[in-house]
Amino acid sequence: MVVCATLFWAGNFNIGKVAFIENIAPFTLAFLRWSLVWLILIPFTYKEILRLKKIILKNFKLLFLLGLSSVFLYSALTYKALNYTQVINASLFNTAVPATIILVCFLLKIEKTNIFQLVGLLISTLGILAIVTRLDLNILNSLDFNKGDLLMIIAIISWGVYSAFLKKRNFEISLLALIQITCTFGLAMLAPAFLIELNQGYSLDINLNLSYILLYVAIFPSIGSYYCWAGAVSIIGPNRAGIFLSLIPLFSTFFAMIFFDEKFLFFHLIGSILIIIGLFLSNKKISNA
């Protein structure tokens, strides 16, 4: 399930770059994406949602946070980041999501955290810093960071929050209904951002390319990935599932080098090595004395 989820999400990074080339504004793309998801799912989920309406209202804060952190912040900020940075950069940051999950779980005491995970978190952070600065100390000294890279850091923190809080769900609900509810909360926040973009003069060209883009982002990285990811987290937990997110940059880099002629540079390699070392440490178990 996590391999399928990561493959579909890898495609989402590349499609996000295509959307930028096609002049589709980021919040507009996110709003249209999740609106289409909502329409596709509602015939299959409305009966269950109506049956669970009391439970949904009781867990309003949790579900609102899931929609805010995933549908609104993560998806929209990722598309926005791709307006400024490479697909390879954006996808590489996702290898640090396991570190953010561990950090959130540690701070909120959702799962126990060991010393190896904390050291892994530190090393992964150094890997992020290597990518953001491109191993150029002048960038660090002048704080002249790429805007897209900074947006991706906010996005991966948001996904870490989403993944950690998925574990706090203590009521039974199907994965499709959970996606539907999360989507509903996210759309409530995306709608104003979408209207603001339209008010700022962004136009939407209705054509065949837009249809292809929306079909992909609605079916594969939305319904497919979220279904597989939520299912995987419920089975193996957020920390172990998070390790597999390192497959996203592998798939994304392969696609980006083919379709956008992007280059995998030395600072990408160093950042990736540091993050991967952090991942291995994060997954190391210690036994009780």
C-alpha positions in Angstrom: 0.0 0.0 0.0 2.8 2.5 0.8 4.6 1.7 -2.4 1.5 2.5 -4.5 0.9 5.6 -2.4 4.5 6.9 -3.0 4.4 6.1 -6.8 1.2 8.1 -7.2 2.5 11.0 -5.1 5.7 11.1 -7.1 3.6 11.6 -10.2 1.8 14.4 -8.5 5.1 16.4 -8.2 5.6 16.2 -11.9 2.0 17.0 -12.7 2.3 20.0 -10.4 5.2 21.3 -12.5 3.1 20.7 -15.7 0.3 22.7 -14.1 2.7 25.6 -13.6 3.8 25.4 -17.2 0.1 25.4 -18.2 -0.4 28.6 -16.0 -2.8 26.9 -13.6 -2.6 28.7 -10.3 -1.7 26.5 -7.3 -4.7 27.0 -5.0 -7.0 26.8 -8.0 -5.4 23.4 -8.9 -5.7 22.2 -5.3 -9.4 23.4 -5.1 -10.4 21.8 -8.4 -8.5 18.6 -7.5 -10.3 18.1 -4.2 -13.7 19.2 -5.6 -13.4 16.5 -8.2 -12.4 14.0 -5.5 -15.4 15.1 -3.4 -17.8 14.5 -6.3 -16.3 11.1 -7.2 -16.6 9.8 -3.6 -19.9 11.2 -2.4 -22.1 8.5 -4.0 -20.1 5.8 -2.1 -19.7 7.5 1.3 -22.8 9.7 2.1 -24.7 6.9 3.8 -21.9 6.0 6.1 -21.2 9.7 6.8 -24.8 10.3 7.7 -24.8 7.3 10.0 -21.7 8.5 11.8 -22.6 12.2 11.9 -22.6 12.2 15.8 -19.1 10.7 15.9 -18.0 13.1 13.2 -19.2 16.1 15.2 -17.7 14.7 18.4 -14.3 14.5 16.6 -14.7 17.8 14.8 -11.3 19.2 15.9 -9.3 16.1 14.9 -11.0 15.9 11.5 -10.6 19.7 10.9 -6.9 19.4 11.7 -6.5 16.4 9.3 -8.2 18.5 6.5 -6.1 21.6 7.3 -2.8 19.8 7.4 -3.2 17.5 4.3 -5.8 18.8 1.8 -5.2 22.5 2.4 -1.6 23.1 3.5 0.3 20.1 2.1 -1.3 19.9 -1.3 -1.7 23.6 -2.0 1.8 24.6 -0.7 3.4 21.8 -2.7 1.9 23.2 -5.9 2.9 26.7 -4.9 6.5 25.5 -4.2 6.7 24.0 -7.7 6.3 27.5 -9.1 9.7 28.3 -7.7 11.8 25.1 -7.3 12.7 22.0 -9.2 10.6 18.8 -9.0 13.8 17.0 -7.7 14.2 19.6 -4.8 10.5 19.4 -3.9 10.4 15.6 -3.9 13.6 15.2 -2.0 12.2 17.2 0.9 9.6 14.5 1.3 12.3 12.1 2.4 12.4 14.2 5.6 8.7 13.6 6.3 9.5 10.6 8.6 11.7 12.9 10.7 8.8 15.4 11.0 6.4 12.6 11.9 8.8 11.4 14.7 9.2 15.0 15.9 5.4 15.6 16.1 4.8 12.2 17.7 7.6 13.0 20.2 6.3 16.5 21.1 2.7 15.4 21.4 3.5 12.0 23.0 1.6 10.1 20.3 4.3 7.4 20.1 7.3 6.6 22.1 10.6 8.0 20.7 14.1 6.6 21.3 17.5 8.1 21.2 18.2 6.7 17.7 15.1 8.4 16.3 16.1 11.8 17.8 19.7 11.5 16.4 18.1 10.4 13.0 15.9 13.5 13.2 19.0 15.7 13.7 20.9 14.1 10.8 17.8 14.4 8.5 17.6 18.1 9.3 21.2 18.5 8.2 20.2 16.8 5.0 17.4 19.3 4.5 19.8 22.2 5.2 22.2 20.8 2.6 19.5 20.9 -0.1 18.1 24.3 0.9 21.6 25.9 1.0 22.9 23.9 -2.0 26.1 23.5 0.1 26.7 27.2 -0.3 27.5 29.0 3.0 26.8 32.3 1.3 23.1 31.4 1.0 23.1 30.5 4.7 24.8 33.7 5.7 22.6 35.9 3.5 19.4 33.9 4.3 18.8 34.0 0.5 16.8 30.8 0.3 14.7 29.6 -2.6 11.0 30.5 -1.8 9.8 27.1 -3.2 12.2 25.2 -0.9 10.9 27.1 2.2 7.3 26.4 1.2 8.1 22.7 0.9 9.5 22.7 4.4 6.2 24.1 5.7 4.4 21.5 3.5 6.3 18.5 4.9 5.8 19.7 8.5 2.1 19.8 7.7 2.2 16.2 6.4 4.0 15.1 9.5 1.2 16.6 11.6 -1.4 14.8 9.4 0.3 11.4 9.7 0.9 11.7 13.4 -2.7 12.7 14.1 -4.1 9.8 12.0 -2.9 7.6 14.8 -5.1 9.4 17.3 -8.3 8.4 15.5 -10.1 6.2 17.9 -13.4 5.5 16.0 -14.2 3.1 13.2 -14.7 4.6 9.8 -14.0 3.3 6.3 -10.9 4.8 4.5 -13.0 6.3 1.7 -15.4 8.0 4.2 -12.3 9.3 6.1 -10.9 10.8 2.8 -14.4 12.3 2.0 -14.6 14.0 5.4 -11.0 15.2 5.3 -11.6 16.5 1.8 -14.7 18.4 2.9 -12.8 20.2 5.7 -9.9 21.0 3.3 -12.2 22.3 0.6 -13.9 24.7 3.1 -10.4 26.3 3.6 -9.3 26.1 -0.1 -12.4 27.8 -1.4 -11.5 31.3 -0.1 -7.9 30.9 -1.4 -9.3 29.9 -4.8 -11.6 32.9 -4.9 -8.7 35.2 -3.9 -6.6 33.9 -6.8 -9.5 34.5 -9.2 -9.9 38.0 -7.8 -6.1 38.6 -8.4 -6.6 38.1 -12.1 -5.6 34.4 -12.5 -7.5 33.0 -15.5 -8.4 29.4 -16.0 -8.1 28.0 -19.5 -10.6 25.1 -20.0 -8.9 22.7 -22.3 -7.9 19.0 -22.8 -4.6 19.4 -20.8 -6.5 20.7 -17.8 -8.8 17.7 -18.0 -5.9 15.3 -18.0 -4.2 17.0 -15.1 -7.4 17.0 -13.0 -8.2 13.4 -13.7 -4.7 12.3 -12.6 -4.5 14.4 -9.5 -8.0 13.5 -8.4 -7.8 9.8 -8.9 -4.2 8.7 -8.2 -2.5 11.0 -5.6 -5.8 11.9 -4.0 -8.1 8.9 -3.7 -5.5 6.2 -4.4 -2.6 7.5 -2.4 -4.7 8.7 0.6 -6.6 5.4 0.7 -3.3 3.4 0.6 -1.5 5.7 3.1 -4.3 5.8 5.7 -4.6 2.0 5.4 -0.8 1.5 5.8 -0.6 3.9 8.8 -3.5 2.0 10.5 -1.7 -1.3 10.0 2.0 -0.6 10.7 1.9 2.9 12.4 3.1 6.3 11.2 6.8 5.9 12.0 7.3 2.7 10.0 5.0 3.9 7.1 6.9 7.1 7.0 10.2 5.3 6.1 8.7 4.3 2.7 8.2 8.0 1.8 11.8 8.0 0.7 10.5 6.2 -2.5 8.8 9.5 -3.6 12.0 11.3 -4.6 13.3 8.1 -6.3 10.3 8.0 -8.5 10.0 11.8 -8.9 13.7 12.2 -9.8 13.4 9.5 -12.5 10.3 11.2 -14.0 11.8 14.8 -13.7 15.1 13.8 -15.5 13.1 12.3 -18.3 10.3 14.9 -18.8 11.9 18.1 -17.6 15.6 17.4 -18.2 16.4 18.3 -14.6 19.8 17.4 -13.2 20.6 15.5 -10.0 23.4 17.6 -8.6 26.1 17.1 -5.9 24.1 18.9 -3.1 21.1 16.7 -3.9 23.3 13.6 -3.3 24.8 14.9 0.0 21.4 15.9 1.3 19.9 12.6 0.3 22.7 10.6 2.0 22.2 12.5 5.2 18.4 12.1 5.2 18.7 8.4 4.4 21.2 7.9 7.3 18.7 9.7 9.5 15.9 7.4 8.3 17.9 4.3 9.1 18.6 5.6 12.6 15.0 6.6 13.0 13.9 3.0 12.3 16.3 1.4 14.7 14.7 -0.3 17.7 16.2 -0.5 21.2 15.3 -3.1 23.7 14.6 -2.6 27.4 17.5 -3.4 29.7 
